[in-house]
Amino acid sequence: MQFNKNEVVPLPWTEVMAYTTEQGVTVNVWGRKYSFDHAALPTGVITAGQEILAAPVRLVGVLDGKPIAWEQKDALLLDQTKVKATVSGWQTYDNLLINTTSHIEFDGMVRVDLVVMEKRWTTPKLEQLWLEVPLKQEQATLYTYWPGDWLKTRNSDALSENGLALPFKPFIWLGNEDGGLSWFAESDQGWQPKETERCIEVVRQGDATVLRLHILDSQPAAKFPLTVTFGFQATPLKPIPKDFHEQRFLYGAGYGIEDKASIVGDKEKAIDHMAAVGIKTLIIHEHWTPIQNYWKTTHAAELKKLVEACHQRDMKLILYFGYEFSTLAPEWSELADEVLVKTPEGLYGGYQRNPAQRDYVVCYNSQWRDRLLEGIAWALDHYGFDGVYLDGTTEPFACLNEQHGCGYISPDGTRKGTYPVFAVRDLMRRLYALVHARDGLIVAHQSSCCLTPTLAFVDCYLDGEHMQPNYTPEVQKLVDSKENGFLEILPLATFRAEFMGRNFGVPCEFLVYERPPNWTLENALSFTLIHNVWTYTRGYGKDFELISKIWKAMTDFGAGASKSHPYWKNQQMITVRPEAVKVSFYQKENRLLLVVSNLSAAPQVDGQVILSPAALGLAKPFKSAWDAVTGEPVVLEGDCLKIALTAMRARLIRVE
């Protein structure tokens, strides 16, 4: 990835700081530190104030029938700019030589190019080579990987004692609710695992949880040198804005550009109503332009008028861009063969919309990356809107289109796809700079793909469409058959691993496509709110009115400027009964705002929340409590709150 040495590091990140001491090379980026203590690979990774490695990252192998015991190893700081540091490393054993080049960028992404070769005039018999990342067990309680099929096996969850065994995946993250470490690679080219279904393992070893990558389980078929490229990235990626509660998105508002049939009544009154209930960001979906994922509209005058109306009311307007290339685009005949994602089955996608067109998935490892960036820059300047809503754009879809460099020929002669992680990252990094230079926002919709090298460059991500009851018949059957609905399908640990955002440093919103009576927005709020996560809000109905009241309650309390105490780590301050009730809360001096959720199917639960003023740092007891949304009083007897809760519902309770 190319950088200009004079390139400015975008906020909220800080400049890369790298230095060499007697201990070795250290590279500091915002919130994280990577150490190379006389070693070619990281010996220490500190994030969220914690060392997360149980031991140095290591290469484990067998050479000429003997376990490899590395003899010489070291690293040097080769280059440093404000945006990137380059560390060169080496290690040797007998007649084997390893070189590494690690590029550490300002957002904490570490790209490693590892070269394995023989020493001069030797022919080593390399029988095994594994890359192992030992993490402290308490720092690796959750996982998420991509791609996955959550209907068959959860790709995000709590890590069990049995660990994980996976075929090659381009991305895996291990961590806890506060942060962790991701590993990623574009392909398994050159890898030779003994069992393809155990290409990646997570295993327990004493006090460590070890991520093991089976690069070689047998002598390499290819001649030396063997080059393998992969990456690491510690999370959180950046600080979550304290005021993210105030972003207040409204999706697909139907002002009249997106869908002519959906606007009802006077447009000025509609947008006045949005402003009155607190909308800060209006997001218009794909029909703002007649051509999918394109940067020109035939409604230019109306769009500019809408932008002006939003700005007059201190609102931002964000427009849709995505992951597709339309048969209606003027460039189709010139570029389609070169820029589209190709799979063994042919083209990928085929979405159909009006005006009549088909839309296929594009690969951003092609020149369409530059074309799209140029188009968005033109549209931002020409129409004056405030950012982009990205649909699938952060996902590096598997591609084997050799015309733009994707895919490779495997030893059996078949062409296998590659995942263009670094190309999509380049698109997102440049798009972030483009949009943020105009004080804009990037909102990214993806499904199950919390790929940190690309997710770093968004301001909010949406997740959950792939598990909506309206998404597939299989999901509908699952939800309809579960008595208490979604939580049997989406456990809390899964939510904390993938949908919370806190562990990645990026706010998340959870998509909800209702299927009453077993799946409604209120059901979703029962578990999103205890994780400090909003739900996708669309249109002007009763759901929007409810969300706007919750927004107001959070703002009135000052949640963004308060201390958050989530349910999984507040047991010293409160006691909650029964077990099905979960409580997260915000504290601002001597005031509390509690999110109290009944996560059971019981129609009525009498919840009790026993407060501990001393543990909360308060000298005086609480005197009053009320529902922050409805204003209804809540029973407070001494330090005990008594709260009536219906099934799969949450209430916001103020206590003072």
C-alpha positions in Angstrom: 0.0 0.0 0.0 1.5 3.3 -1.1 1.6 6.3 1.1 2.9 9.8 0.5 5.6 10.5 3.2 3.9 13.9 3.8 0.4 12.4 4.1 -1.5 13.6 7.1 -2.7 11.1 9.6 -6.5 11.4 9.8 -8.3 11.9 13.1 -8.8 10.3 15.5 -5.5 8.5 15.0 -2.1 9.8 15.9 1.2 9.7 14.1 3.2 6.5 14.1 6.0 6.6 16.7 8.8 4.0 16.3 12.1 3.7 18.0 15.0 1.3 18.7 16.4 0.6 22.2 18.5 -2.1 23.7 15.3 -4.2 24.0 14.6 -4.0 20.3 12.1 -2.2 18.1 8.9 -0.7 19.4 6.1 0.8 17.3 3.4 2.9 18.9 0.1 3.8 17.2 -3.1 5.2 18.8 -4.0 3.0 21.8 -1.6 0.2 20.9 2.1 -0.9 21.1 3.8 -3.5 19.0 7.2 -4.8 20.3 9.9 -6.7 18.3 12.4 -7.6 21.0 15.2 -8.8 18.9 12.8 -11.0 16.9 11.4 -11.1 13.4 7.8 -11.3 14.6 6.0 -9.4 17.4 7.0 -10.3 20.9 4.5 -8.1 22.6 1.1 -6.4 21.7 -0.5 -4.0 24.1 -4.0 -2.8 23.5 -6.7 -1.2 25.8 -3.9 -1.0 28.4 -3.3 -4.7 28.5 -0.6 -7.0 27.2 -2.6 -9.6 25.2 0.2 -12.0 24.1 1.0 -14.9 26.5 4.3 -15.4 24.6 5.9 -14.0 21.4 4.4 -14.8 18.1 6.4 -17.7 16.7 7.1 -20.0 13.9 7.0 -23.7 14.9 8.4 -26.4 12.6 10.3 -29.5 11.9 13.5 -29.6 9.8 15.2 -32.8 8.8 13.2 -34.7 11.3 14.0 -32.4 14.3 12.0 -29.6 15.9 13.3 -26.2 14.8 15.1 -24.2 17.5 15.8 -20.8 16.1 19.4 -19.7 16.6 19.8 -16.2 15.3 17.0 -13.7 15.2 16.7 -10.0 15.3 14.9 -7.0 13.8 15.7 -3.5 12.7 13.7 -0.3 12.1 14.2 0.2 8.4 11.9 3.3 7.8 9.5 5.5 9.6 7.0 8.2 8.5 4.0 9.7 10.1 1.7 7.1 8.6 3.8 3.9 8.6 6.9 2.2 10.1 8.7 -0.7 8.4 10.5 -3.3 10.5 12.8 -5.9 8.8 13.5 -9.1 10.6 15.4 -12.4 10.2 15.9 -15.7 12.0 17.8 -18.9 11.1 18.2 -22.5 12.1 20.7 -24.9 10.6 20.3 -24.5 6.8 17.0 -22.6 6.9 16.6 -18.8 6.7 13.5 -16.6 7.4 13.1 -13.0 6.4 10.2 -10.8 7.4 9.1 -7.3 6.4 6.4 -5.8 8.7 4.6 -2.6 7.7 2.8 -1.1 10.7 0.3 1.6 9.7 -1.3 4.4 11.7 -4.5 2.4 12.4 -2.5 -0.5 13.8 -2.7 -2.7 10.8 0.5 -4.8 10.5 1.2 -6.4 7.1 3.8 -9.1 7.3 5.6 -10.5 4.2 7.4 -13.7 5.3 10.0 -15.3 3.1 11.2 -18.9 3.8 14.4 -20.0 2.0 17.4 -22.3 2.2 20.9 -21.1 3.0 23.3 -21.0 0.2 24.4 -24.4 -1.1 22.0 -26.3 1.1 18.8 -28.3 0.5 16.8 -28.3 3.8 14.0 -30.8 4.3 11.3 -28.6 5.8 8.6 -30.9 7.0 6.4 -28.6 9.0 5.9 -24.8 9.5 3.2 -23.4 11.7 2.6 -19.7 12.6 1.4 -19.5 16.2 0.0 -16.6 18.1 -0.2 -17.3 21.9 -2.8 -15.1 23.6 -3.6 -14.8 27.3 -6.7 -16.8 28.0 -8.6 -13.9 29.6 -7.8 -11.9 26.5 -9.3 -14.5 24.1 -12.8 -15.4 25.3 -14.7 -14.5 22.2 -14.1 -15.1 18.5 -15.4 -14.0 15.1 -14.3 -15.1 11.6 -15.3 -14.5 8.0 -16.8 -15.9 5.9 -19.1 -18.1 7.8 -22.5 -19.9 7.6 -24.1 -19.1 10.9 -27.1 -21.4 10.1 -24.7 -24.4 10.2 -22.1 -23.2 12.7 -21.8 -19.9 14.5 -18.9 -17.8 13.1 -19.1 -15.5 16.2 -19.4 -16.8 19.7 -17.7 -17.5 23.1 -14.6 -19.6 22.7 -15.2 -23.1 24.2 -12.6 -25.3 25.9 -12.4 -27.3 22.7 -11.3 -24.2 20.7 -11.8 -24.1 17.0 -10.8 -26.0 13.9 -11.5 -24.3 10.5 -10.6 -24.5 6.8 -8.8 -21.5 5.5 -10.5 -18.3 6.4 -9.2 -14.9 5.3 -10.0 -13.3 8.7 -10.3 -14.4 12.3 -10.4 -12.2 15.5 -9.9 -13.4 19.0 -10.5 -11.2 22.0 -12.9 -10.1 24.7 -15.4 -7.3 25.2 -12.6 -4.6 25.4 -10.4 -5.6 22.5 -8.3 -8.3 20.9 -6.2 -9.3 17.9 -7.2 -10.1 14.3 -5.3 -12.2 11.8 -5.9 -12.0 8.1 -4.6 -13.2 4.7 -5.7 -12.9 1.1 -5.2 -16.5 0.2 -3.8 -19.8 1.2 -1.5 -20.0 -1.8 1.5 -22.1 -1.0 -0.1 -23.5 2.2 -0.1 -27.3 2.6 -2.2 -28.3 5.6 -2.5 -32.0 6.3 -6.2 -31.6 6.9 -8.0 -28.8 4.9 -10.6 -28.6 7.6 -7.9 -27.8 10.2 -6.0 -25.2 8.3 -6.7 -22.8 11.2 -6.9 -23.9 14.8 -7.4 -22.3 18.1 -6.1 -24.5 20.9 -5.6 -24.3 24.7 -2.0 -24.7 25.8 -1.6 -24.2 29.6 -2.5 -20.6 30.4 -2.5 -19.6 26.7 -5.0 -19.7 23.9 -3.0 -20.3 20.7 -4.1 -19.3 17.2 -2.3 -21.8 15.0 -2.0 -21.4 11.2 -0.9 -24.6 9.4 1.2 -23.1 6.6 3.0 -26.4 6.0 2.3 -29.9 7.3 4.6 -31.5 4.7 7.5 -30.5 2.5 6.7 -27.6 0.2 5.7 -28.5 -3.3 7.0 -25.2 -4.6 10.7 -24.4 -4.8 12.3 -22.0 -2.3 11.9 -19.1 -1.6 8.4 -19.5 -0.3 6.6 -16.2 0.4 3.5 -15.9 2.6 1.7 -12.6 3.3 -0.6 -12.1 6.2 -1.5 -9.4 8.7 -2.3 -8.7 12.4 -4.3 -5.8 13.9 -4.9 -5.2 17.5 -8.3 -3.8 18.5 -10.0 -1.4 19.4 -9.0 0.3 16.2 -9.8 3.8 17.5 -11.8 5.5 20.2 -15.6 5.3 19.9 -16.9 8.9 20.0 -18.4 9.8 23.3 -21.3 11.5 21.4 -22.1 8.6 19.0 -25.6 8.4 20.6 -26.2 11.7 18.9 -25.6 10.6 15.3 -29.3 9.5 15.1 -29.6 7.9 11.7 -32.9 7.6 9.7 -32.6 5.2 6.8 -34.5 5.3 3.5 -36.7 8.3 4.6 -38.5 8.4 1.2 -38.2 12.2 0.8 -39.2 11.8 -2.8 -36.0 11.0 -4.7 -35.6 7.4 -3.5 -39.2 6.3 -4.1 -41.7 8.6 -5.6 -44.6 6.6 -4.2 -43.5 6.7 -0.6 -43.6 10.4 0.1 -46.9 11.4 1.8 -47.9 15.0 2.4 -45.8 18.1 2.4 -42.0 17.5 2.1 -41.1 20.5 4.2 -43.3 19.3 7.0 -41.8 15.8 6.7 -38.2 17.1 7.1 -39.3 19.5 9.9 -40.7 16.5 11.7 -37.4 14.6 11.3 -35.5 17.6 12.8 -38.0 18.0 15.6 -37.7 14.4 16.9 -33.9 14.6 16.8 -32.8 13.1 13.5 -29.2 14.2 12.8 -28.4 12.1 9.7 -30.7 11.2 6.9 -29.6 8.2 4.7 -31.1 7.7 1.2 -30.8 4.2 -0.3 -29.8 3.2 -3.8 -32.7 4.7 -5.8 -31.3 8.2 -5.4 -29.5 7.4 -8.7 -31.1 5.5 -11.6 -27.9 3.4 -12.0 -26.9 1.1 -9.1 -23.7 2.1 -7.3 -23.2 5.2 -9.6 -22.4 8.8 -8.8 -24.8 10.7 -11.0 -28.6 11.3 -10.7 -31.3 12.6 -13.0 -32.8 14.4 -10.0 -29.9 16.8 -9.4 -32.0 19.9 -8.7 -34.2 18.0 -6.2 -31.2 16.4 -4.5 -29.5 19.7 -4.0 -32.7 21.1 -2.6 -32.9 18.2 -0.1 -29.2 18.8 0.9 -29.9 22.4 1.5 -33.0 21.6 3.5 -31.1 19.2 5.7 -28.3 21.7 6.3 -30.7 24.4 7.2 -31.9 22.1 10.0 -28.4 21.0 11.1 -28.8 17.6 9.6 -26.4 15.6 7.4 -27.5 13.8 4.2 -25.8 10.5 3.3 -26.2 8.7 0.0 -25.9 5.0 -1.0 -22.9 3.4 -2.7 -22.2 -0.3 -2.8 -20.5 -3.3 -4.1 -22.1 -3.8 -7.6 -21.6 -2.8 -11.2 -24.7 -2.2 -13.2 -25.4 -3.3 -16.8 -26.9 0.2 -17.2 -23.6 1.9 -16.3 -22.0 3.6 -19.4 -18.7 1.8 -18.6 -20.3 -1.7 -18.7 -19.2 -2.8 -22.2 -15.7 -1.4 -21.7 -14.9 -2.8 -18.2 -17.3 -5.6 -17.2 -15.0 -8.5 -18.0 -12.1 -6.8 -16.3 -13.6 -5.5 -13.0 -16.3 -8.0 -12.0 -15.9 -10.7 -9.3 -15.7 -14.1 -11.0 -16.4 -17.4 -9.2 -16.1 -21.0 -10.4 -19.8 -20.7 -11.2 -19.4 -17.4 -13.1 -20.5 -13.9 -12.2 -21.6 -13.2 -8.6 -24.8 -11.4 -7.7 -27.4 -10.3 -10.3 -29.7 -8.0 -8.3 -32.5 -6.6 -10.4 -34.0 -3.2 -9.9 -35.8 -0.3 -11.7 -35.1 1.2 -14.1 -34.6 -2.3 -15.6 -31.0 -3.4 -15.0 -29.0 -6.2 -13.4 -26.2 -5.5 -10.9 -23.2 -7.8 -10.4 -20.6 -7.8 -7.6 -17.5 -5.8 -8.6 -14.0 -6.5 -7.3 -12.1 -3.5 -5.9 -8.8 -5.1 -6.8 -9.6 -3.7 -10.2 -9.6 -0.2 -11.7 -13.2 0.3 -10.6 -11.7 1.2 -7.2 -10.2 4.4 -8.7 -13.2 5.0 -10.8 -15.6 4.8 -7.8 -13.4 7.1 -5.7 -13.2 9.7 -8.5 -17.0 9.4 -8.9 -17.8 9.9 -5.3 -15.4 12.8 -5.0 -17.2 14.5 -8.0 -20.6 13.8 -6.5 -19.7 15.2 -3.1 -18.5 18.4 -4.6 -21.3 18.6 -7.2 -24.3 17.8 -5.0 -23.0 18.8 -1.6 -24.1 15.8 0.5 -22.3 14.7 3.7 -21.0 11.2 3.3 -21.7 7.7 2.1 -23.7 4.7 3.1 -21.8 1.6 1.9 -23.5 -1.6 1.1 -21.1 -4.6 1.3 -18.2 -2.4 0.2 -16.0 -3.3 3.1 -16.2 -7.0 2.2 -13.4 -8.5 0.1 -15.4 -11.0 -1.8 -13.5 -14.1 -3.0 -12.6 -13.6 -6.7 -10.7 -15.5 -9.3 -10.7 -12.9 -12.1 -7.2 -13.1 -13.5 -7.7 -9.9 -15.6 -7.2 -7.8 -12.5 -4.8 -10.2 -10.6 -7.2 -12.2 -8.4 -7.0 -16.0 -8.0 -4.2 -18.5 -8.4 -3.6 -21.9 -9.8 -3.6 -24.6 -7.1 -1.3 -27.7 -7.3 -4.2 -29.8 -8.6 -4.5 -27.4 -11.6 -7.8 -25.7 -10.5 -8.1 -21.9 -10.1 -8.9 -20.8 -6.6 -10.2 -17.5 -5.5 -8.4 -14.9 -3.4 -9.8 -12.3 -1.0 -8.5 -8.8 -2.0 -8.2 -7.5 1.6 -5.5 -5.0 0.8 -7.2 -3.5 -2.2 -10.5 -3.0 -0.3 -8.5 -1.6 2.5 -6.9 0.9 0.1 -10.3 1.9 -1.2 -11.6 2.4 2.4 -8.6 4.4 3.6 -8.7 6.8 0.6 -12.5 7.1 0.9 -12.2 7.9 4.6 -9.7 10.7 3.8 -12.0 12.0 1.1 -15.2 12.0 3.2 -13.7 13.3 6.4 -11.9 16.1 4.7 -15.5 17.3 4.1 -16.6 16.7 7.7 -18.6 13.7 6.5 -19.5 10.2 7.7 -19.1 6.7 6.4 -21.8 4.1 7.4 -21.1 0.6 6.3 -23.6 -2.2 6.0 -22.1 -5.7 6.0 -23.2 -9.1 7.0 -21.0 -11.0 9.5 -17.8 -9.4 8.1 -16.1 -7.5 10.9 -12.8 -7.4 8.9 -10.7 -4.9 10.9 -8.4 -3.8 8.1 -11.4 -2.3 6.3 -13.7 -1.7 9.2 -11.2 0.8 10.7 -12.3 3.3 8.1 -16.0 3.6 8.9 -17.8 5.7 11.5 -20.5 3.1 12.1 -21.3 -0.4 10.8 -24.6 -2.2 10.4 -24.8 -5.9 10.9 -27.4 -8.6 11.2 -29.2 -8.8 7.9 -28.0 -12.3 7.3 -29.9 -13.6 10.3 -33.2 -11.7 9.9 -36.4 -13.8 9.8 -37.4 -12.3 6.5 -34.0 -13.1 5.0 -34.4 -16.8 4.3 -37.1 -19.4 4.9 -34.7 -21.3 7.1 -34.4 -18.3 9.4 -38.1 -17.8 9.5 -38.6 -21.4 10.6 -36.0 -21.0 13.3 -37.5 -17.8 14.8 -41.1 -19.0 14.6 -40.2 -22.2 16.4 -38.4 -20.6 19.3 -40.5 -19.6 22.3 -38.5 -16.6 23.2 -37.5 -15.8 19.7 -34.2 -14.5 18.6 -31.9 -15.0 21.6 -31.9 -18.8 21.1 -30.5 -18.1 17.7 -28.3 -15.1 18.6 -26.8 -15.8 22.1 -25.4 -12.8 24.1 -21.8 -14.0 23.6 -22.3 -14.0 19.9 -23.7 -10.4 20.1 -20.7 -9.3 22.2 -18.3 -10.8 19.7 -19.7 -9.4 16.5 -22.4 -6.9 16.9 -21.3 -4.7 19.8 -18.6 -2.6 18.2 -17.0 -1.8 21.5 -14.3 -4.5 21.0 -13.5 -3.1 17.6 -13.7 0.6 18.4 -16.4 1.3 15.9 -20.1 1.9 16.8 -22.5 -0.7 15.5 -26.2 -0.6 14.7 -28.3 -3.8 14.5 -30.5 -4.4 11.5 -34.1 -5.4 12.3 -36.6 -6.6 9.7 -39.7 -7.3 11.7 -41.7 -10.6 11.6 -44.5 -10.2 14.2 -45.4 -11.5 16.7 -42.1 -13.4 17.4 -39.7 -10.8 16.0 -40.2 -7.0 16.5 -38.1 -3.9 17.0 -39.0 -4.0 20.7 -37.7 -7.6 20.9 -34.4 -6.5 19.4 -34.1 -3.5 21.7 -34.2 -5.9 24.7 -30.7 -7.1 23.9 -29.2 -4.3 21.7 -29.7 -1.5 24.4 -27.9 -3.5 27.1 -24.9 -3.6 24.7 -25.1 0.2 24.0 -26.1 -0.6 20.4 -28.8 1.1 18.4 -31.2 -0.6 16.0 -31.6 0.3 12.3 -34.5 2.8 12.1 -36.4 3.3 8.9 -39.6 5.3 8.1 -41.9 7.3 10.3 -44.1 4.7 12.0 -44.6 3.7 15.6 -41.1 2.1 15.8 -39.5 5.4 14.8 -41.5 7.3 17.4 -40.3 4.8 20.1 -36.7 5.1 19.0 -36.9 8.9 19.1 -38.2 8.8 22.7 -35.2 6.5 23.7 -32.8 9.0 22.0 -34.3 11.8 24.0 -34.0 9.9 27.3 -30.3 9.1 26.6 -29.6 12.7 25.6 -31.5 14.2 28.6 -29.4 12.0 30.9 -26.1 12.8 29.2 -25.2 9.2 28.4 -22.4 10.2 26.1 -20.6 12.0 29.0 -21.2 9.3 31.6 -19.5 6.2 32.7 -20.9 3.0 31.2 -21.2 -0.2 33.3 -22.2 -3.2 31.1 -24.0 -6.2 32.5 -21.0 -8.5 32.2 -18.8 -6.5 34.6 -21.1 -4.6 37.0 -21.8 -7.3 39.5 -19.9 -5.5 42.3 -22.2 -2.5 42.0 -25.7 -4.1 41.5 -27.4 -7.4 42.1 -30.1 -8.4 39.7 -32.9 -11.0 40.1 -34.1 -13.2 38.4 -31.2 -14.4 36.2 -33.1 -13.8 32.9 -33.0 -10.1 33.7 -29.9 -8.2 32.5 -29.0 -4.7 33.5 -26.4 -2.3 32.0 -26.3 1.2 33.3 -24.8 4.7 32.9 -23.6 6.7 35.8 -23.1 10.4 36.0 -22.1 11.6 39.4 -25.0 10.6 41.7 -27.5 9.7 38.9 -28.1 6.4 37.1 -29.7 5.5 33.9 -30.4 1.7 33.8 -31.3 -0.4 30.8 -33.3 -3.3 32.4 -34.1 -6.2 30.0 -36.2 -9.3 30.5 -34.6 -11.8 28.1 -37.0 -14.6 28.9 -40.3 -15.7 27.3 -42.2 -15.2 30.6 -45.1 -12.9 29.8 -44.5 -11.0 33.1 -41.3 -10.9 35.3 -41.0 -8.9 38.5 -37.4 -7.8 38.3 -35.4 -6.6 41.2 -32.3 -4.5 41.0 -30.5 -4.0 44.3 -28.1 -1.0 44.2 -25.0 -0.6 46.2 -24.4 3.1 46.7 -21.0 2.5 48.4 -19.7 0.4 45.5 -21.0 3.2 43.2 -18.9 5.7 45.2 -21.9 7.4 46.7 -22.3 8.5 50.3 -26.1 8.9 50.2 -28.9 6.5 49.2 -31.1 7.0 46.1 -34.4 8.7 46.7 -36.5 8.3 43.5 -36.8 6.3 40.3 -38.9 6.6 37.1 -39.3 5.2 33.6 -37.1 7.6 31.5 -39.3 7.0 28.4 -42.9 7.1 29.8 -42.3 9.1 33.0 -44.1 6.5 35.1 -42.7 6.1 38.7 -40.8 3.0 39.6 -40.9 1.4 43.1 -37.8 2.1 45.1 -37.7 0.4 48.5 -34.4 1.3 50.2 -31.8 0.3 47.6 -34.1 -2.1 45.8 -35.8 -1.3 42.6 -38.9 -3.4 41.7 -39.6 -3.3 38.0 -42.4 -5.1 36.0 -41.1 -6.4 32.8 -42.8 -8.1 29.8 -41.2 -10.8 27.7 -38.2 -9.7 25.6 -38.6 -6.0 26.4 -36.3 -3.4 27.8 -37.0 -0.4 30.0 -34.9 2.7 30.7 -35.0 3.6 34.4 -33.7 6.9 35.9 -32.5 6.7 39.5 -31.5 9.7 41.6 
